[in-house]
Amino acid sequence: MRSRSALCPPERVARASWWPAFVVAAHVWRAAPAVQAAPCPTTRELGDATAALAEASPGARLGFVHGRIEAAAKPSRQWALGWGVGLGLLTVAQLAIAPLVEPEEAPDYWMGALASGIGAASRAIFIPHVLLERRRARKRGRLGDVCAQLAEAEHALVRGAAWERRGKALWQHLLSIAVNAGVGVALGVGFGRQVPGARIGAIGATVGEIMILTQPTPMMKAQVQYQSGVLAPTPAGARATWGLRPLTLRGGGGVAIGGRM
């Protein structure tokens, strides 16, 4: 009668003992992508997720938000810096001119400097939120699991879009008009310069409106696109622009506000 060791050689026993472990490892390897692509809940501020967004992988959603934040930072920085520096230089120029003109005309430049100084200060204090969000993201790095990263990225998207929405709100237009009208009234009543006061108030209100209208809104557009679930990657080299361009003679005089993404 043969012994059990003769029926089952040692090398065959070793192969048999490794087989279950190999099967388990194969199943884990095949299941890993599914675990990594498990859906993450959307942040509450976004509202109900569309079916397309719910089916998108966390990696695609995270890449979309990070890409849009990076793309939105440049035009927002250019807008804030351009208006801040421009209005700041205008303020300095008027303060420098005021002592050189006739005494009765000096209040025109003092009050003009006040109006432009308020605009410059607003751009220095109220920085586009997307710049702060990008700074936070770079400082924080990739911490936590993918769902935690995605939740923070969605919060950043919502906060950036909310800042842009406030900048375009009706009360911003009314506030700009009120501040400049107040400067004009102060010049007319306080210094007896009604005509220059009306002129400075009108010019200041116009400049304020142009500043509001040229504010970029890439985060607002990105939020709408994200909520729809259309997570197209940011094209290489794509950027949002803003500015004023003269109308052609065929289209009439004046200025037109335009931009592209």
C-alpha positions as CSV (number, residue, x, y, z in Angstrom):
1,M,0.0,0.0,0.0
2,R,1.4,3.4,-1.1
3,S,1.8,6.2,1.5
4,R,0.1,9.5,1.1
5,S,3.4,11.2,0.4
6,A,4.0,8.9,-2.5
7,L,0.5,9.7,-4.0
8,C,1.0,13.5,-3.5
9,P,4.6,14.7,-4.1
10,P,5.7,17.7,-2.1
11,E,6.0,20.0,-5.1
12,R,2.4,19.1,-6.0
13,V,1.2,19.8,-2.5
14,A,2.9,23.2,-2.6
15,R,1.3,24.1,-5.9
16,A,-2.1,23.1,-4.5
17,S,-1.6,25.3,-1.4
18,W,-0.8,28.4,-3.6
19,W,-3.8,28.0,-5.9
20,P,-6.5,29.5,-3.5
21,A,-4.2,32.5,-2.8
22,F,-3.7,33.1,-6.5
23,V,-7.5,33.0,-7.1
24,V,-8.1,35.5,-4.3
25,A,-5.4,37.8,-5.5
26,A,-6.9,37.7,-9.0
27,H,-10.3,38.7,-7.8
28,V,-8.9,41.6,-5.7
29,W,-6.9,42.8,-8.7
30,R,-10.0,42.8,-10.9
31,A,-12.1,44.5,-8.3
32,A,-9.6,47.3,-7.6
33,P,-10.7,49.6,-10.5
34,A,-14.3,49.2,-9.5
35,V,-13.4,50.2,-5.9
36,Q,-11.4,53.2,-7.1
37,A,-14.2,54.3,-9.4
38,A,-16.9,54.0,-6.8
39,P,-19.1,57.1,-6.9
40,C,-18.7,59.9,-4.4
41,P,-21.7,62.0,-3.2
42,T,-21.9,65.6,-4.4
43,T,-21.7,68.4,-2.0
44,R,-25.0,69.8,-0.7
45,E,-24.5,73.2,-2.2
46,L,-24.6,71.8,-5.7
47,G,-28.2,70.5,-5.2
48,D,-29.4,67.3,-6.8
49,A,-26.8,65.7,-9.0
50,T,-27.8,64.9,-12.6
51,A,-27.6,61.3,-13.8
52,A,-24.5,62.1,-15.9
53,L,-22.7,63.6,-12.9
54,A,-23.6,60.7,-10.7
55,E,-22.2,58.2,-13.2
56,A,-19.0,60.1,-13.7
57,S,-15.9,58.7,-11.9
58,P,-14.4,60.7,-9.0
59,G,-11.2,61.1,-10.9
60,A,-12.9,62.7,-13.9
61,R,-14.9,65.1,-11.6
62,L,-11.8,66.0,-9.6
63,G,-9.8,66.7,-12.7
64,F,-12.5,68.8,-14.2
65,V,-12.8,71.1,-11.1
66,H,-9.1,71.4,-10.6
67,G,-8.6,72.2,-14.3
68,R,-11.3,74.9,-14.3
69,I,-9.9,76.5,-11.2
70,E,-6.5,76.7,-12.8
71,A,-7.9,78.1,-16.0
72,A,-10.1,80.7,-14.2
73,A,-7.3,82.0,-12.1
74,K,-5.4,83.9,-14.8
75,P,-8.2,86.1,-16.2
76,S,-9.5,86.8,-12.7
77,R,-6.1,87.9,-11.6
78,Q,-5.6,90.0,-14.7
79,W,-9.0,91.7,-14.2
80,A,-8.4,92.5,-10.5
81,L,-4.8,93.6,-11.0
82,G,-5.5,95.6,-14.1
83,W,-8.3,97.6,-12.5
84,G,-6.5,97.9,-9.2
85,V,-3.3,99.3,-10.7
86,G,-5.2,101.5,-13.2
87,L,-7.4,103.1,-10.6
88,G,-4.5,103.4,-8.2
89,L,-2.4,105.3,-10.8
90,L,-5.4,107.5,-11.6
91,T,-5.7,108.3,-7.9
92,V,-2.0,109.2,-7.5
93,A,-2.1,111.3,-10.7
94,Q,-5.1,113.4,-9.5
95,L,-3.5,113.9,-6.1
96,A,-0.3,115.1,-7.8
97,I,-2.2,117.5,-10.1
98,A,-4.4,119.0,-7.4
99,P,-1.8,121.4,-5.9
100,L,-0.7,122.6,-9.4
101,V,-4.1,123.9,-10.6
102,E,-6.1,127.0,-9.6
103,P,-7.4,126.8,-6.0
104,E,-11.0,126.7,-7.0
105,E,-10.4,123.7,-9.3
106,A,-8.4,121.7,-6.8
107,P,-11.5,120.1,-5.2
108,D,-12.3,118.5,-8.5
109,Y,-9.1,116.5,-8.4
110,W,-9.4,115.8,-4.6
111,M,-12.9,114.4,-5.1
112,G,-11.9,112.6,-8.3
113,A,-9.0,111.0,-6.4
114,L,-11.5,109.9,-3.7
115,A,-13.7,108.2,-6.2
116,S,-10.9,106.4,-8.0
117,G,-9.3,105.5,-4.7
118,I,-12.4,103.8,-3.5
119,G,-12.4,101.7,-6.7
120,A,-8.7,100.8,-6.3
121,A,-9.3,99.8,-2.7
122,S,-12.2,97.6,-3.6
123,R,-10.0,95.6,-6.0
124,A,-7.2,95.3,-3.3
125,I,-9.6,94.1,-0.6
126,F,-12.2,92.0,-2.5
127,I,-9.9,89.6,-4.3
128,P,-11.5,87.1,-6.7
129,H,-12.3,84.0,-4.7
130,V,-10.9,81.6,-7.3
131,L,-7.4,82.9,-6.5
132,L,-7.9,82.1,-2.8
133,E,-9.2,78.7,-3.6
134,R,-6.3,77.9,-5.9
135,R,-3.9,79.0,-3.2
136,R,-5.6,76.8,-0.6
137,A,-5.6,73.8,-2.9
138,R,-1.9,74.2,-3.7
139,K,-1.0,74.6,0.0
140,R,-3.2,71.7,1.1
141,G,-2.0,69.3,-1.6
142,R,-3.6,65.9,-2.2
143,L,-4.7,64.9,1.4
144,G,-7.3,62.3,2.3
145,D,-9.1,59.9,0.1
146,V,-10.5,60.8,-3.3
147,C,-14.0,61.5,-2.0
148,A,-12.6,63.9,0.6
149,Q,-10.6,65.7,-2.1
150,L,-13.6,65.9,-4.4
151,A,-15.8,67.3,-1.6
152,E,-13.3,70.1,-1.0
153,A,-12.9,70.8,-4.7
154,E,-16.7,71.1,-5.1
155,H,-16.8,73.5,-2.2
156,A,-14.1,75.6,-3.9
157,L,-16.1,75.5,-7.1
158,V,-19.3,76.7,-5.4
159,R,-17.5,79.4,-3.4
160,G,-15.7,80.7,-6.5
161,A,-18.9,80.8,-8.5
162,A,-20.8,82.5,-5.6
163,W,-18.2,85.3,-5.5
164,E,-18.6,86.0,-9.2
165,R,-22.3,85.9,-8.9
166,R,-22.2,88.5,-6.1
167,G,-19.9,90.7,-8.2
168,K,-22.6,90.8,-11.0
169,A,-25.5,91.3,-8.6
170,L,-27.9,94.3,-9.0
171,W,-26.8,95.8,-5.6
172,Q,-23.3,96.1,-6.9
173,H,-24.5,98.3,-9.8
174,L,-26.6,100.4,-7.4
175,L,-23.7,100.7,-4.9
176,S,-21.3,101.9,-7.6
177,I,-23.8,104.5,-8.8
178,A,-24.6,105.6,-5.3
179,V,-20.9,106.1,-4.3
180,N,-20.1,108.1,-7.4
181,A,-23.3,110.1,-7.1
182,G,-22.4,110.9,-3.5
183,V,-18.9,112.1,-4.6
184,G,-20.5,114.4,-7.2
185,V,-23.1,115.8,-4.8
186,A,-20.4,116.4,-2.2
187,L,-18.3,118.3,-4.7
188,G,-21.4,120.3,-5.9
189,V,-22.8,121.1,-2.5
190,G,-19.7,121.4,-0.4
191,F,-17.5,123.3,-2.8
192,G,-20.1,124.9,-5.1
193,R,-18.8,123.0,-8.1
194,Q,-22.1,121.6,-9.5
195,V,-21.0,121.1,-13.1
196,P,-17.7,119.4,-12.3
197,G,-19.5,117.4,-9.6
198,A,-22.1,116.1,-12.1
199,R,-19.3,115.3,-14.6
200,I,-17.1,113.4,-12.0
201,G,-20.1,111.5,-10.7
202,A,-21.2,110.5,-14.2
203,I,-17.6,109.4,-15.2
204,G,-17.1,107.5,-12.0
205,A,-20.4,105.7,-12.4
206,T,-19.6,104.8,-16.0
207,V,-16.1,103.4,-15.0
208,G,-17.7,101.5,-12.2
209,E,-20.2,99.9,-14.6
210,I,-17.5,98.9,-17.0
211,M,-15.5,97.3,-14.2
212,I,-18.5,95.3,-13.1
213,L,-19.4,94.3,-16.7
214,T,-15.9,93.1,-17.5
215,Q,-15.6,90.9,-14.5
216,P,-14.8,87.4,-15.7
217,T,-17.3,84.6,-14.7
218,P,-15.4,81.3,-15.6
219,M,-16.4,79.7,-12.3
220,M,-20.1,80.4,-12.8
221,K,-19.9,78.7,-16.2
222,A,-17.8,75.8,-14.8
223,Q,-20.4,75.2,-12.1
224,V,-23.2,75.0,-14.6
225,Q,-21.2,72.7,-16.8
226,Y,-20.2,70.5,-13.8
227,Q,-23.8,70.2,-12.6
228,S,-24.9,69.1,-16.0
229,G,-22.4,66.3,-15.9
230,V,-20.6,67.4,-19.1
231,L,-17.0,67.0,-17.8
232,A,-15.1,68.0,-20.9
233,P,-11.4,68.4,-20.0
234,T,-9.9,71.9,-20.1
235,P,-8.3,72.3,-23.6
236,A,-4.6,72.9,-23.5
237,G,-3.9,76.6,-23.8
238,A,-7.5,77.5,-23.3
239,R,-8.0,80.6,-21.3
240,A,-10.7,83.1,-20.6
241,T,-10.2,86.7,-21.6
242,W,-12.0,90.0,-21.1
243,G,-11.6,93.5,-22.3
244,L,-13.0,96.3,-24.3
245,R,-12.7,96.6,-28.1
246,P,-13.8,99.4,-30.4
247,L,-16.8,98.8,-32.6
248,T,-16.2,99.0,-36.3
249,L,-17.4,102.0,-38.3
250,R,-20.0,99.8,-39.9
251,G,-21.4,98.8,-36.5
252,G,-21.4,102.3,-35.1
253,G,-19.3,104.1,-32.5
254,G,-18.6,103.4,-28.8
255,V,-17.1,100.4,-27.2
256,A,-18.1,96.7,-26.9
257,I,-17.3,94.3,-24.1
258,G,-16.2,90.9,-25.2
259,G,-14.4,87.8,-24.2
260,R,-13.8,84.1,-24.9
261,M,-13.0,80.9,-23.0
